Amino acid sequence: MAHKLAIAGAAGRMGRLLVAQAARSEPFEISGALDKAELLEAIAAQLARNQCQDVIPQASASQAFAGADIVIDFSAAEAVAVNAQAAAEASAAYLVGVTGLDAQGESALAAAAERVAVLHAKNVSTGMGLLTFLVRQAAAALDDSWDIEILEMHHRDKRDSPSGTALHLGQAAAAGRGLPDEAVEQAAQAGQRGVRQANTLGFAVLRGGTVAGEHSVIFAGEEERLVLSHQANARNIYATGALRLAAWLVAQPAGRYTTEEFFA
């Protein structure tokens, strides 16, 4: 039996990709679509093109999520608090791929996780999830004589810097190395100044062209380097990965989950 899926941010690029892929995916049946009122007509046309004309898009999260087994949210950071609460009230698992959440959004995820399965994925591609898992293992296996640098490149219109994915990789490296969470934020804000300090993280950011996303974690030791990297060549991999994570998350009990747990 197919899981009923509601998509938040259905009019955006990721939302459109999710509609197209979910409509062809046997594990899912699209039951709802959410976005701003002025975008509902465009969403309805997109649903009709994918043989989902019976789905009526909504501007209300509670209406869009009614009857859903899972919600995939690629809307906006400022909408997450409302959407997380609505998903919990609908008893729908909640997968959110939005980055840049504020304290209110994070608090809403924590509250929702008391009632449903919640996964906040900074990057939903399958390859990136595995990379994060491997970065944590590598950081734990290598001692602090190995410096850790996170390098990322995105298209010219990318707003956050470093990217949410780069920060997530930094968090995985910090956890493996036993560094506090503050080490990631400090490294992201400080940049590189003077001689490299031992047992610290570094971030390098590149922007240009139409690059979908490239991330590398460099472990630089004495006379050798280990580089773990991932390249996104097309954005449809994010829709594929999100649906794969959703199929796993919908079967989990209430609680907070990470992409790394998917591979554990």
N, C-alpha and C positions, 0 to 999 in steps of 0.2 A: 504494500500500500504506500502510495507516494506521500511524502511529508508536505504539508501546506506551508508555503513560503511567502512572507511579506517582505517587500523591498523598500527601504527608506532611502530617499534620494534617487528615486527612480528616473528622474529626468536628466540627471548628470551623466557624464561619460561612463562611469562605472555602473550606474544604475541601468543604462541602456544595454551594456554588455551582459549584465546579469539577467536581464529580461530575455535577451536572445539565447543565452546558454541554458538558463533554467527551463525555458519553454521546451527545449529538446532533451532535457535530462530526466531520465526515468525516476530517480529518487525524489523528485520534487514536482509539485503542482503550485503554480503561482496563485495565491489567494488574495493578495493585497498589494497595493503600490501607494507610496506616500511621497508627496512633495508640495511645493507652494501652489496655492490656488490657481495662479496665472499659468502654471505649467501643466495642469491636469489634461487639457485637450491634447497636447503633444504626447503625453504619456499614454493616453487612450489610443492614439494612432499607433504608437509603438507596440502596444499590447495587441492590437488588432493585426498588425503585420506579422506577429508571432503566434497567431491563432489563440490569443487569450482575450478575445473581445468580451467575454463574460465578466472579466475582472474590471471593477469600477474604481479608478484611482481616487484617492482621498487626500484632503489637506489636513485631516485630523488623524493623529497617530492611533488613538483608541479605535477609530473606525477602520483604519487600514489594517490594523493588527488583529482585529477580531477573528477568531477561529484559526489563527496561524499556529503552527507548531514551532516555527523559528522565524526570526527577523534578521535580515542582513542589512546593516545600516552603513551607507556611504553618503550620508547627507552632509552635515557640517558640525563642527565642534559645538557650536552654540545650541544645536538641536538635540544633542545626545542625552542631556538630563531628562527632557520630556520623553524622548523615545524609549530610553531605558525603563522608565517608570511604566510607560504604556505596555511595553513588552512583558514586564513582570506581571502586570495586572491581567494580561491576556494569557498568562502561563506559557509564554513562548520563549524558547531559548533565544539568546541575544548575542549575535556576532557583529561587532562594530569595527570598521576599518578606518575610522576617522582619527587623525592625529591632532595634537595641539589642544587636548582637553584641559579645561581649567579645573579648579578645586570642586566646583559644583558638579561637573561632569564625572569626575572621578568618584565623588561621593555617591552619585546616582548609580554608577556601576556596582559599587560595593553593596548598596541597598538592594539592587535587583538580584545580585548573586545570592542573597539569602532566600530567594524564592525560585529562581530559574538558573540554568547554566548560562554563564556569561564568559565570553572570550573577547578581549580587546587585542586585535592583531594589528601591529604597526605596519606590517606588510603581509598580505595574505597569499603570496605566491608559494607554491610547494617548495621550490628550490630555496627560497629565502628562509622558510621555516627550518629546513634542514641545516642551512648554513648557520643559523643562530644556535642550533643545538650543537653543532660541531665547534663553533667558536668557544662556547662555554667549556667544552671538554678540552680543547687545546690550551686555553688559558689556565685550566687547572693542572694540566700535565707539564707545562713549561714553567720554570722558575722565573724570578723577577729579573734575571739577566737578559730576558727576551723582552724588548720594548714592543708595545702594542700601538699600532696606528690604524685608524679607520678612515678610509678614503672613499668618497662618494661623488658621483656625478649625475646630474639631472638636467632636464630641459631648461631653457632660459626663463620660463615662466614659473618655475618652482619658487614658492614663497618662503618656506621655512628652511633654516640653515643653522646647523646641520639638519638633515632630513630626520623625520621620526624614525625611519628604519635604521639610519646610522646610529642614532641615540640608543635604539633598542639593541643593536649589535654591541655598542659600548657597554650597556647594562649586562649583557650576557658575558662579555669579557671580564667585567669587574666582578661579577658573581663568581666566575671560575677562578679568578686570581685572589678572591677574598678581599677586594677593595670595597669601601662603603659606597652607597648610592650617590653620595655627594661628589665622589670623584668624577663621575660622568658629567654632571652639570658643570663642575669647575673646569674640566678640560674643554668642554664645548664652548664655554664663554671666554676662556683665557687665551686660546690659541697658543702658538709656540713662541716662547720668549726665552732667549739665551740658551744655555746648555740644557740638554734634555735631562730631566730629573728621573731618577730611578723609580720603578714601580708606579708609573703614571700612564694615563691614556693620552692619545693625541687624535685630533680630528683634522682632516683636510677636505675642503669642499670645492667642487668644480661645477660650473653652470654654463650651459650653452646648447645651441641647436635644439633638436627634438628628442634628445636621449630620454628613453623611458625610465631608465634607472640602472645604475651600476654601483656596486658596493664591493669593496675589498677590505679584508682585515689582514694586516701585515704583522707578523711576529718576526721581529728583527733581532737575531742573536749574534753571537760571535762567529763571524765568517760564514754565516748561513741565514737564510730567510725562509719562512713558511708563509705562503699567501693563500688565503681562503677567499674565494670571490664568487659573485653571482652577477649575471647580466640579464636584464629584462629586454627582450627584443621587440615585444609587442604587449600592449596592455591587456589583451584578452587572457593572458596567463593569470591575471589577478582575479578575473571572474571564475576561471577554472579552479584556482586555488581556494577561493572563498566558498564555492559550492562543496569542495572536498572537505574543508574544515566544518562547514555547516552540517554535512551528513554525519560527521563524527560527533559534533557538539550536541545535536538534537537527541542523541542517545545517552548523554551524561546527566547525572543528578545535579541538583542545584549546587552552585559553587562558582568560584572564579578559576578560569583555566588560561593556559598559555599555549602558544603554537608549539613550543618545545615538548609539551606533554603529548602532543599528537604523535611525535616520533619516539617517545620514550618506550 
